[in-house]
Amino acid sequence: MGKVSAQLRFALPIVFALLVPTFLRAQVQDIAQTAKKLKAIPVDSELPSTDVPEDASVLLTQFKHELRDLVAARLAGAAADQAPEKLQESILNDRAAAGIELRADVPDVTRTGPLPEDAEFGFIQKITIEKPAEHQDLLVAVVTLQIPCGSDSSLYIWQWQKTA
């Protein structure tokens, strides 16, 4: 029985290393499809700028969850001492490979009045990954989406734990 356990301990990291890239590609494609659906939602410029259509609200939640899951999957394959900048870079590379547009140059301000005619959903404004200096066991991710009336940010916190 001891040999099977040792073999499994050796095989599991190999299986994980082989499956993660395929899993990540599928996740990134799902995110790209959700972004495409969001962009197809018409924005009514006659509505107040803070009104988000019901179908956009559902897809924005899905978009945020898919991005959170992508960050979590990248973390699952990372070492606890990996630089947060490297994790952030790999997530941004995943986004670029899927053709998901990053609109980092959009000011992070809330709009008032009627929305512009070209207002759209489905854009990532920024993704940041950091380790707080006073809590090196934590990893903080902030995902900010551009929405017609401004931006929508989500904060995620993970804690590294030693496993037996």
HELIX and SHEET records of a PDB file:
HELIX    1   1 GLY A    2  LYS A   39  1                                  38    
HELIX    2   2 GLU A   54  ALA A   76  1                                  23    
HELIX    3   3 PRO A   84  ALA A   97  1                                  14    
SHEET    1   A 3 PHE A 123  GLU A 130  0                                        
SHEET    2   A 3 LEU A 138  ILE A 147 -1                                        
SHEET    3   A 3 GLY A 150  GLN A 159 -1                                        
END                                                                             
